[in-house]
Amino acid sequence: MLKSAGAYICCRSRRKTTEIQVLDKLEKTSNTKVSLQSYKATSLDKFEADKLEEQIKQQRSRVSKEKKKRDIKMSENEFCDPCSSANIQVAATHYCQLCEEKYCDNCTASHQNQKLTKDHKIIDNNMIRKMCDPCSVNHKETKGSYVCEECEEFLCIECKQNHILQKSNQDHNVKSIMEEILCEACRRADRREHAALYCQECEDPEPLCQSCATQHQAMKKTRNHQLSTDIATYILRHKKEVILKVSEKTETTGTDTDQGSDQPTCEPCTFNNRTRKAAHYCKDCEEMYCFECMSKHTTQKNSSTHEVVQLKDVLKTLKICEPCNFNGNEVNATHKCEDCEEYLCEDCKKNHLSSKKQRQHKIVPMASSFLCINCQGPGIVVKATYFCKNCENLLCEVCTEDHKAMKMTRDHVLTTELAGSIILKEKRQEASNRSQTDIHDKDEDTRDKNPLVHGNERSTLKVGQTVAVNRPHQNCDPCVFSGKTANATYYCKECEEYFCYFCMQYHGAQNKSHAVNNLNTTSIMCVTCKKMDKDFEALTFCLDCNEPMCQACAERHHSMKKSRIHRLDSSYIYQG
């Protein structure tokens, strides 16, 4: 022990250290209290030994803080300390607990080969952990699980209990390192993962789990960032900005998690048979993402400029049907009663209006229920963004562009006021229904006087045949609605609406199954039969050949190899 003490004194004198540090190192090495008498006999006289003993008593309380400062300084970089002093940056791979220095592989081998340091305890650089400060003062090696913000001290479980039992420390804020420091990225995605690393180069560093840290280094902007595993130092260095914020966010997260048990799931993860709660929403893709998928989405070149927002902000706009919610069911509302200020689904809207007292209430459709009429199909839901006043149809962005490109609809009036337009349409349809009742009464009288027309019209309703029907003069309803005047030449039974030729073309393209009658007095004849001096009424029309055909000619036309794929439509009327 005496020889070892002399060696340490020689070593530390070259480092210009004080006798206090030498004695402290000796105590740490032997793990016992070093006898001052033996130390006095070898290196110091009685006066110096007494002075040293007094200094040790005065400065013992500051030892842990000095070591803590060295730990924080050590964590500022991950390079070999001896190489850094020579202005050479080499990644550190090991750490000497006695010298409190980091070494690369070469310096580690040199350190262990030297006579004075060959017995030093070398550990892997990734295994550095903060030790309990009170235990370190008492020459014990216990990992710190808690940190006291006021004392800036790491504590084990036992010392933490003793710490908070003291009257002077009862108001101290003691945080658990593992319980409080969660991965911020996972927390935003409503997942609780313990943080293992943090980025030393980000301006506002966040604790990250191993998976998020890998993703952090995979991103182009943060690919070269240095990560540290020293979460304990992260706590102390950012205790004012981070610990309190993490504590508040953790409490908030707990509340949100309870309330958001039915939160929507990430759509890409669902596609891959995984279940993760969505935390973000891309307005361009109209898709919900978890944090991981959102990070990948925003790093891709094609979607890097997309507008991604917090899902909670989007969910605020989604209203739940209040009657259904009262009964324990969560159904998205499609309408709102402005008199009751109540959100209603489609079924509750009908029930609402069926009540005598509520029959005259003003029910307004919600924008979230406006869907593109062309894109509807099994499993397909596309939100409408425009309303065509001429066609009275809701259209999405893509269908709107197609609508503008069509010759017959490029002059149509489009508006983004969906709710107002739908209300006007409903009011006009109510007026139209009342007028159609009078028209049907007149038609019944006409059918009774003309049995031939009555029989022909019945066949027309079945096959879409264009037969002359005597009706009063009518204006095109879409044109009248848009402030135009045009004679109606067609009538749709299903829509109970009159159309001019131009409005009919677009109507027929979207409603091919509707039975449409030609209001002209002259029936259309089959062109093929006419060439053979036969008069047969045309029942359908070939869009590719631009010819009307009777039923027999249409069947032969469709059976021929060259015209097998031609489009036949009974709602299109040939204009000669």
C-alpha positions as CSV (number, residue, x, y, z in Angstrom):
1,M,0.0,0.0,0.0
2,L,2.9,2.4,0.8
3,K,4.5,1.7,-2.5
4,S,1.2,2.2,-4.3
5,A,0.7,5.5,-2.5
6,G,4.0,6.8,-3.6
7,A,3.3,5.8,-7.2
8,Y,0.0,7.6,-7.1
9,I,1.6,10.7,-5.6
10,C,4.2,10.6,-8.4
11,C,1.6,10.1,-11.0
12,R,-0.8,12.8,-9.8
13,S,2.0,15.3,-9.3
14,R,2.7,15.1,-13.0
15,R,-0.9,15.9,-13.5
16,K,-0.6,18.9,-11.0
17,T,-3.3,17.5,-8.8
18,T,-3.8,18.2,-5.1
19,E,-3.1,15.9,-2.2
20,I,-6.8,15.7,-1.6
21,Q,-7.4,14.1,-4.9
22,V,-4.6,11.6,-4.3
23,L,-6.0,10.5,-1.1
24,D,-9.4,10.3,-2.6
25,K,-8.1,8.0,-5.4
26,L,-6.4,5.8,-2.8
27,E,-9.6,5.3,-0.9
28,K,-11.5,4.5,-4.1
29,T,-8.8,2.0,-5.2
30,S,-8.6,0.2,-1.9
31,N,-12.4,0.5,-1.2
32,T,-11.4,1.1,2.5
33,K,-10.6,4.1,4.6
34,V,-6.9,5.0,4.1
35,S,-5.0,5.4,7.3
36,L,-3.7,9.0,7.5
37,Q,-0.9,7.8,9.9
38,S,0.6,5.5,7.2
39,Y,0.2,8.2,4.6
40,K,1.9,10.7,6.9
41,A,4.8,8.4,7.6
42,T,5.7,8.0,4.0
43,S,5.0,11.3,2.2
44,L,4.1,14.1,4.6
45,D,5.1,15.6,7.9
46,K,2.7,15.9,10.8
47,F,1.8,19.6,10.0
48,E,1.0,18.8,6.4
49,A,-1.0,15.7,7.4
50,D,-3.1,17.6,9.9
51,K,-3.8,20.3,7.3
52,L,-4.7,17.7,4.8
53,E,-7.1,16.0,7.2
54,E,-8.9,19.3,7.9
55,Q,-9.2,20.1,4.2
56,I,-10.7,16.7,3.5
57,K,-13.4,17.2,6.1
58,Q,-14.3,20.6,4.7
59,Q,-14.5,19.5,1.1
60,R,-16.0,16.1,1.4
61,S,-19.5,17.4,0.6
62,R,-18.3,18.9,-2.7
63,V,-16.7,15.7,-4.1
64,S,-19.9,14.4,-5.7
65,K,-20.6,17.7,-7.5
66,E,-17.1,17.9,-8.8
67,K,-17.4,14.4,-10.2
68,K,-20.7,15.2,-11.6
69,K,-19.3,18.2,-13.5
70,R,-16.6,16.0,-14.9
71,D,-19.2,13.5,-16.0
72,I,-21.2,16.2,-17.8
73,K,-18.0,17.5,-19.4
74,M,-17.1,14.0,-20.4
75,S,-20.4,13.4,-22.1
76,E,-20.1,16.4,-24.4
77,N,-18.3,14.4,-27.0
78,E,-17.6,10.7,-27.8
79,F,-14.0,11.0,-28.8
80,C,-10.8,9.7,-27.3
81,D,-9.5,12.2,-24.7
82,P,-5.8,11.7,-25.3
83,C,-6.2,11.9,-29.0
84,S,-8.4,15.0,-28.7
85,S,-5.7,16.7,-26.7
86,A,-3.4,16.1,-29.8
87,N,-6.1,17.6,-32.1
88,I,-7.0,14.2,-33.4
89,Q,-10.6,13.0,-33.4
90,V,-10.9,9.3,-32.9
91,A,-14.0,7.6,-31.6
92,A,-13.8,6.4,-28.0
93,T,-14.5,2.8,-27.3
94,H,-13.5,2.4,-23.7
95,Y,-13.7,4.3,-20.4
96,C,-11.3,4.3,-17.4
97,Q,-13.3,4.7,-14.2
98,L,-10.3,5.7,-12.2
99,C,-8.8,8.3,-14.6
100,E,-12.3,9.3,-15.7
101,E,-11.1,9.4,-19.3
102,K,-12.3,7.9,-22.6
103,Y,-9.9,6.0,-24.9
104,C,-9.9,4.6,-28.4
105,D,-8.6,1.0,-28.9
106,N,-5.0,2.1,-29.3
107,C,-5.0,4.3,-26.3
108,T,-6.8,1.7,-24.2
109,A,-4.1,-0.9,-25.0
110,S,-1.4,1.7,-24.2
111,H,-3.2,2.6,-20.9
112,Q,-3.4,-1.0,-19.8
113,N,0.3,-1.7,-20.7
114,Q,1.7,1.1,-18.5
115,K,2.9,0.1,-15.1
116,L,1.1,2.9,-13.2
117,T,-2.3,2.3,-14.9
118,K,-2.3,-1.4,-15.8
119,D,-4.6,-2.2,-12.8
120,H,-7.2,0.5,-13.7
121,K,-10.7,-0.6,-14.3
122,I,-11.6,-0.3,-18.0
123,I,-15.2,-0.7,-19.1
124,D,-16.9,-0.4,-22.5
125,N,-17.8,3.2,-23.4
126,N,-21.4,2.2,-24.0
127,M,-21.7,0.8,-20.4
128,I,-21.1,4.1,-18.7
129,R,-23.8,4.6,-16.1
130,K,-24.3,7.3,-13.4
131,M,-23.7,6.0,-9.9
132,C,-25.5,7.0,-6.7
133,D,-23.7,9.9,-5.3
134,P,-24.3,9.2,-1.6
135,C,-23.2,5.6,-2.1
136,S,-20.0,6.8,-4.0
137,V,-19.1,9.0,-1.0
138,N,-19.5,5.9,1.2
139,H,-17.3,3.9,-1.2
140,K,-20.1,1.9,-2.7
141,E,-20.9,1.3,-6.3
142,T,-24.7,1.5,-6.8
143,K,-26.4,2.6,-10.0
144,G,-28.5,5.8,-9.7
145,S,-32.2,5.3,-10.5
146,Y,-33.3,8.8,-9.5
147,V,-32.1,12.4,-9.7
148,C,-32.8,15.3,-7.4
149,E,-33.2,18.5,-9.4
150,E,-32.4,20.8,-6.5
151,C,-29.3,18.9,-5.3
152,E,-28.3,17.8,-8.8
153,E,-27.5,14.4,-7.3
154,F,-28.1,10.9,-8.5
155,L,-29.7,8.5,-6.0
156,C,-30.4,4.8,-5.7
157,I,-33.7,3.6,-4.4
158,E,-32.5,3.4,-0.8
159,C,-30.8,6.8,-0.8
160,K,-33.8,8.3,-2.5
161,Q,-36.0,7.2,0.4
162,N,-33.6,8.6,2.9
163,H,-33.3,11.8,0.9
164,I,-37.0,12.6,0.9
165,L,-37.4,11.7,4.5
166,Q,-35.1,14.5,5.6
167,K,-37.0,17.6,6.6
168,S,-34.8,19.9,4.5
169,N,-35.4,17.8,1.3
170,Q,-39.1,17.1,1.6
171,D,-39.9,19.8,-1.0
172,H,-37.2,18.6,-3.4
173,N,-38.3,17.3,-6.8
174,V,-36.9,13.8,-7.2
175,K,-37.5,12.2,-10.6
176,S,-37.1,8.6,-11.7
177,I,-34.7,8.3,-14.6
178,M,-36.3,5.3,-16.2
179,E,-39.9,6.1,-15.4
180,E,-40.0,9.8,-16.4
181,I,-37.7,9.9,-19.4
182,L,-39.7,8.4,-22.2
183,C,-39.0,8.6,-25.9
184,E,-40.6,11.8,-27.1
185,A,-41.2,10.5,-30.6
186,C,-43.1,7.5,-29.3
187,R,-45.0,9.6,-26.7
188,R,-46.4,11.7,-29.5
189,A,-47.6,8.5,-31.2
190,D,-49.3,7.5,-27.9
191,R,-46.7,4.8,-27.2
192,R,-44.6,4.5,-24.0
193,E,-41.0,3.5,-24.7
194,H,-38.1,4.2,-22.4
195,A,-35.5,6.5,-23.9
196,A,-32.0,5.1,-24.4
197,L,-30.3,7.9,-26.3
198,Y,-30.4,11.5,-27.1
199,C,-29.0,13.7,-29.9
200,Q,-26.1,15.9,-28.8
201,E,-26.3,18.1,-32.0
202,C,-30.0,19.0,-32.2
203,E,-30.9,22.5,-30.9
204,D,-33.8,21.1,-28.9
205,P,-32.6,17.5,-28.2
206,E,-35.2,14.9,-27.4
207,P,-34.8,11.6,-25.6
208,L,-35.2,8.7,-28.1
209,C,-35.7,5.0,-27.9
210,Q,-33.4,2.7,-29.9
211,S,-35.8,2.4,-32.8
212,C,-36.4,6.2,-33.1
213,A,-32.6,6.8,-32.7
214,T,-32.0,4.5,-35.7
215,Q,-34.7,6.4,-37.6
216,H,-33.1,9.7,-36.5
217,Q,-29.7,8.7,-38.0
218,A,-31.4,7.4,-41.2
219,M,-32.9,10.8,-42.0
220,K,-30.9,12.9,-44.4
221,K,-30.8,16.0,-42.3
222,T,-29.7,14.2,-39.1
223,R,-27.7,11.4,-40.6
224,N,-24.4,12.7,-39.2
225,H,-25.7,13.7,-35.7
226,Q,-23.9,12.2,-32.7
227,L,-26.0,10.3,-30.2
228,S,-25.3,9.8,-26.6
229,T,-26.5,7.0,-24.2
230,D,-25.9,9.2,-21.2
231,I,-29.6,9.9,-20.4
232,A,-28.6,10.8,-16.8
233,T,-26.5,13.7,-18.0
234,Y,-29.2,14.7,-20.4
235,I,-31.5,15.1,-17.4
236,L,-29.1,17.4,-15.5
237,R,-28.1,19.5,-18.5
238,H,-31.7,20.1,-19.5
239,K,-33.5,19.8,-16.1
240,K,-35.2,23.2,-16.3
241,E,-36.2,23.0,-19.9
242,V,-36.9,19.3,-20.2
243,I,-37.6,17.5,-16.9
244,L,-40.5,19.7,-16.0
245,K,-41.7,19.6,-19.6
246,V,-41.5,15.8,-19.7
247,S,-43.3,15.6,-16.4
248,E,-46.1,17.8,-17.7
249,K,-46.3,16.0,-21.0
250,T,-46.3,12.6,-19.3
251,E,-49.3,13.6,-17.2
252,T,-51.0,15.0,-20.2
253,T,-50.2,11.9,-22.2
254,G,-51.8,9.8,-19.5
255,T,-55.0,11.8,-19.7
256,D,-55.1,11.8,-23.4
257,T,-54.5,8.0,-23.6
258,D,-57.4,7.4,-21.4
259,Q,-59.7,9.6,-23.4
260,G,-58.4,8.4,-26.8
261,S,-58.7,4.7,-26.5
262,D,-60.8,4.7,-29.7
263,Q,-58.3,6.9,-31.5
264,P,-57.9,6.0,-35.2
265,T,-55.1,3.7,-36.2
266,C,-52.3,4.3,-38.6
267,E,-53.5,3.4,-42.1
268,P,-50.1,2.1,-43.5
269,C,-49.6,0.0,-40.4
270,T,-53.1,-1.4,-40.8
271,F,-52.3,-2.3,-44.4
272,N,-49.3,-4.2,-43.1
273,N,-51.4,-6.0,-40.5
274,R,-50.0,-3.9,-37.6
275,T,-52.0,-1.9,-35.1
276,R,-50.6,1.5,-34.1
277,K,-52.5,4.6,-33.1
278,A,-52.4,7.4,-35.6
279,A,-51.0,10.8,-34.4
280,H,-50.6,12.7,-37.7
281,Y,-52.7,13.4,-40.8
282,C,-51.6,14.2,-44.3
283,K,-54.0,16.7,-45.9
284,D,-52.6,15.9,-49.4
285,C,-52.9,12.1,-49.2
286,E,-55.9,12.2,-46.8
287,E,-54.3,9.5,-44.7
288,M,-53.5,9.0,-41.1
289,Y,-50.1,8.1,-39.8
290,C,-48.3,7.0,-36.7
291,F,-45.1,8.9,-35.9
292,E,-42.8,6.4,-37.6
293,C,-44.8,6.3,-40.8
294,M,-45.1,10.1,-40.7
295,S,-41.4,10.4,-40.5
296,K,-40.9,8.1,-43.4
297,H,-43.6,9.9,-45.4
298,T,-42.1,13.4,-44.9
299,T,-38.6,12.1,-45.8
300,Q,-39.6,10.7,-49.1
301,K,-39.0,13.0,-52.1
302,N,-42.5,12.8,-53.5
303,S,-44.2,13.7,-50.2
304,S,-41.6,15.9,-48.5
305,T,-43.7,19.0,-49.3
306,H,-47.1,17.5,-48.1
307,E,-48.9,19.3,-45.4
308,V,-48.9,17.1,-42.3
309,V,-50.8,18.2,-39.2
310,Q,-51.6,16.7,-35.8
311,L,-54.5,14.3,-36.0
312,K,-56.0,15.7,-32.9
313,D,-56.5,19.0,-34.7
314,V,-58.3,17.2,-37.5
315,L,-60.5,15.2,-35.2
316,K,-61.8,18.3,-33.6
317,T,-63.7,19.0,-36.9
318,L,-65.3,15.6,-36.9
319,K,-68.6,15.7,-35.1
320,I,-70.3,12.8,-33.5
321,C,-74.1,12.3,-33.7
322,E,-75.3,13.4,-30.4
323,P,-78.4,11.2,-30.0
324,C,-76.3,8.1,-30.9
325,N,-73.6,9.3,-28.5
326,F,-76.2,9.6,-25.8
327,N,-77.1,5.9,-26.3
328,G,-73.5,4.9,-26.1
329,N,-72.8,4.7,-29.9
330,E,-70.2,6.8,-31.8
331,V,-71.5,7.6,-35.3
332,N,-70.2,10.4,-37.4
333,A,-72.7,13.2,-37.9
334,T,-73.8,14.1,-41.4
335,H,-76.2,16.9,-40.6
336,K,-76.7,19.6,-38.1
337,C,-80.0,21.0,-36.8
338,E,-79.5,24.8,-36.6
339,D,-82.6,25.3,-34.4
340,C,-81.5,22.7,-31.8
341,E,-77.7,23.2,-32.5
342,E,-77.5,19.4,-32.5
343,Y,-75.4,17.1,-34.8
344,L,-77.3,14.2,-36.4
345,C,-76.5,11.1,-38.4
346,E,-78.7,10.2,-41.4
347,D,-81.0,8.0,-39.4
348,C,-81.4,10.5,-36.5
349,K,-82.0,13.2,-39.0
350,K,-85.0,11.3,-40.3
351,N,-86.2,10.7,-36.8
352,H,-85.7,14.3,-35.9
353,L,-87.8,15.5,-38.7
354,S,-90.5,13.0,-38.1
355,S,-91.4,14.6,-34.8
356,K,-94.2,17.1,-35.0
357,K,-92.4,19.9,-33.1
358,Q,-89.2,19.5,-35.1
359,R,-90.7,19.0,-38.5
360,Q,-90.0,22.6,-39.5
361,H,-86.4,22.7,-38.1
362,K,-83.6,23.8,-40.5
363,I,-81.3,20.8,-41.1
364,V,-78.0,21.6,-42.7
365,P,-75.7,19.0,-44.3
366,M,-72.2,18.9,-42.9
367,A,-69.2,19.3,-45.2
368,S,-67.8,16.0,-44.1
369,S,-70.8,14.2,-45.6
370,F,-70.3,15.6,-49.1
371,L,-68.9,12.9,-51.3
372,C,-68.0,12.9,-55.0
373,I,-71.0,11.4,-56.9
374,N,-68.7,9.8,-59.6
375,C,-66.2,8.2,-57.2
376,Q,-68.7,6.4,-55.0
377,G,-68.4,2.6,-55.0
378,P,-67.8,-0.4,-52.7
379,G,-65.1,0.6,-50.2
380,I,-64.5,3.9,-52.1
381,V,-65.2,7.2,-50.4
382,V,-63.8,10.5,-51.9
383,K,-64.8,13.8,-50.4
384,A,-66.3,16.4,-52.8
385,T,-64.7,19.8,-53.1
386,Y,-66.9,21.4,-55.7
387,F,-70.6,21.6,-56.6
388,C,-71.7,22.0,-60.3
389,K,-74.7,24.3,-60.4
390,N,-75.7,23.1,-63.9
391,C,-75.5,19.4,-63.1
392,E,-76.2,19.7,-59.4
393,N,-73.6,17.2,-58.6
394,L,-70.8,17.0,-56.0
395,L,-67.4,16.5,-57.5
396,C,-63.9,15.8,-56.2
397,E,-60.7,17.5,-57.5
398,V,-60.1,14.9,-60.2
399,C,-63.6,14.8,-61.4
400,T,-63.8,18.6,-61.5
401,E,-60.9,18.7,-63.9
402,D,-62.6,16.1,-66.1
403,H,-65.8,18.1,-65.8
404,K,-64.1,21.2,-67.1
405,A,-62.4,19.4,-69.9
406,M,-65.6,18.0,-71.3
407,K,-67.1,20.0,-74.2
408,M,-70.6,19.8,-72.9
409,T,-69.7,20.8,-69.3
410,R,-66.7,23.1,-69.6
411,D,-69.0,26.2,-69.3
412,H,-70.7,24.9,-66.2
413,V,-70.7,27.0,-63.0
414,L,-68.7,25.4,-60.2
415,T,-68.8,26.6,-56.6
416,T,-67.1,25.5,-53.3
417,E,-70.1,26.5,-51.3
418,L,-71.3,23.0,-50.9
419,A,-73.7,23.3,-48.0
420,G,-75.6,26.3,-49.5
421,S,-75.8,24.7,-52.9
422,I,-77.2,21.5,-51.6
423,I,-79.8,23.4,-49.6
424,L,-80.9,25.3,-52.7
425,K,-81.1,22.0,-54.6
426,E,-83.3,20.4,-52.0
427,K,-85.6,23.4,-52.0
428,R,-85.8,23.4,-55.7
429,Q,-86.5,19.6,-55.8
430,E,-89.3,20.1,-53.3
431,A,-90.8,22.7,-55.7
432,S,-90.2,20.5,-58.6
433,N,-91.9,17.5,-56.9
434,R,-95.0,19.6,-56.4
435,S,-95.0,20.7,-60.0
436,Q,-94.4,17.2,-61.2
437,T,-97.5,16.0,-59.3
438,D,-99.6,18.3,-61.5
439,I,-97.7,17.2,-64.6
440,H,-98.4,13.5,-63.8
441,D,-102.1,14.3,-63.4
442,K,-102.1,15.9,-66.8
443,D,-100.2,12.9,-68.3
444,E,-102.8,10.5,-66.9
445,D,-105.5,12.4,-68.8
446,T,-103.4,12.2,-72.0
447,R,-102.8,8.5,-71.6
448,D,-106.5,7.8,-71.1
449,K,-107.3,9.7,-74.4
450,N,-104.4,8.1,-76.3
451,P,-104.0,4.3,-75.5
452,L,-101.3,3.9,-78.2
453,V,-99.0,6.4,-76.6
454,H,-99.8,4.9,-73.2
455,G,-98.7,1.4,-74.4
456,N,-95.5,2.7,-76.1
457,E,-94.5,4.7,-73.0
458,R,-94.7,1.5,-70.9
459,S,-92.2,-0.2,-73.1
460,T,-90.0,2.9,-73.0
461,L,-89.7,2.8,-69.3
462,K,-88.4,-0.8,-69.5
463,V,-85.8,-0.4,-72.2
464,G,-85.1,3.3,-72.5
465,Q,-86.8,3.5,-75.9
466,T,-87.1,7.0,-77.3
467,V,-90.7,7.4,-78.3
468,A,-92.8,10.5,-78.9
469,V,-94.8,11.6,-75.9
470,N,-97.1,14.5,-76.0
471,R,-96.3,16.8,-73.1
472,P,-96.7,20.4,-72.4
473,H,-93.9,22.7,-73.4
474,Q,-91.1,22.6,-70.7
475,N,-87.9,24.4,-70.0
476,C,-84.7,22.6,-69.1
477,D,-84.5,22.5,-65.3
478,P,-80.7,22.8,-64.9
479,C,-80.6,25.7,-67.3
480,V,-83.4,27.5,-65.4
481,F,-81.6,26.9,-62.2
482,S,-78.5,28.5,-63.6
483,G,-80.4,31.5,-65.0
484,K,-80.6,30.2,-68.6
485,T,-83.6,29.5,-70.9
486,A,-83.6,26.4,-73.0
487,N,-86.3,24.1,-74.3
488,A,-86.4,20.7,-72.8
489,T,-86.1,17.8,-75.2
490,Y,-85.8,15.0,-72.7
491,Y,-87.4,13.8,-69.5
492,C,-85.8,11.5,-66.8
493,K,-88.3,9.4,-65.0
494,E,-86.0,8.6,-62.0
495,C,-84.9,12.2,-61.5
496,E,-88.2,13.7,-62.4
497,E,-86.4,16.4,-64.3
498,Y,-86.4,18.0,-67.8
499,F,-83.2,18.4,-69.8
500,C,-82.1,20.1,-72.9
501,Y,-79.8,18.2,-75.3
502,F,-76.5,19.5,-73.7
503,C,-77.6,18.8,-70.1
504,M,-78.8,15.4,-71.1
505,Q,-75.5,14.3,-72.4
506,Y,-73.8,14.8,-69.1
507,H,-76.8,13.4,-67.2
508,G,-76.7,10.3,-69.4
509,A,-72.9,9.8,-68.8
510,Q,-73.4,9.7,-65.0
511,N,-76.8,8.0,-64.9
512,K,-76.7,5.4,-67.7
513,S,-79.3,3.2,-66.1
514,H,-81.9,5.9,-66.0
515,A,-84.9,5.6,-68.4
516,V,-85.0,8.8,-70.5
517,N,-87.8,9.8,-72.8
518,N,-87.5,11.9,-75.9
519,L,-90.1,14.7,-75.9
520,N,-89.8,15.3,-79.7
521,T,-92.8,14.4,-81.8
522,T,-90.7,12.3,-84.3
523,S,-89.4,8.9,-83.4
524,I,-85.8,7.9,-84.2
525,M,-85.5,5.2,-86.8
526,C,-82.8,2.5,-87.1
527,V,-80.3,3.6,-89.8
528,T,-79.3,0.1,-90.8
529,C,-82.9,-1.0,-91.4
530,K,-83.6,2.3,-93.2
531,K,-80.8,1.4,-95.7
532,M,-82.8,-1.9,-96.5
533,D,-86.0,0.1,-96.9
534,K,-87.3,-1.1,-93.5
535,D,-88.8,1.1,-90.9
536,F,-87.9,0.0,-87.4
537,E,-87.8,2.3,-84.4
538,A,-84.3,2.7,-82.9
539,L,-84.0,1.5,-79.3
540,T,-80.3,2.1,-78.6
541,F,-77.4,4.1,-79.9
542,C,-73.8,3.1,-80.8
543,L,-71.4,5.7,-79.4
544,D,-68.5,4.5,-81.5
545,C,-70.4,4.3,-84.9
546,N,-72.6,7.3,-84.0
547,E,-75.7,5.4,-85.3
548,P,-79.1,4.6,-83.8
549,M,-80.1,0.9,-84.0
550,C,-83.2,-1.2,-83.4
551,Q,-83.0,-4.1,-81.0
552,A,-82.2,-6.7,-83.6
553,C,-79.5,-4.7,-85.3
554,A,-77.9,-3.8,-81.9
555,E,-77.6,-7.5,-81.1
556,R,-76.0,-8.4,-84.5
557,H,-73.7,-5.3,-84.1
558,H,-72.6,-6.5,-80.7
559,S,-71.9,-10.1,-81.9
560,M,-69.6,-9.0,-84.7
561,K,-65.8,-9.2,-83.9
562,K,-64.9,-5.7,-85.0
563,S,-67.8,-4.0,-83.1
564,R,-67.9,-6.4,-80.1
565,I,-66.4,-3.8,-77.8
566,H,-68.4,-0.8,-79.1
567,R,-70.4,1.1,-76.5
568,L,-74.2,0.9,-76.8
569,D,-76.4,3.2,-74.8
570,S,-80.1,3.6,-74.9
571,S,-80.1,7.0,-73.2
572,Y,-78.3,8.7,-76.1
573,I,-80.5,10.0,-78.9
574,Y,-79.2,10.5,-82.4
575,Q,-79.6,14.0,-83.7
576,G,-79.7,13.8,-87.6
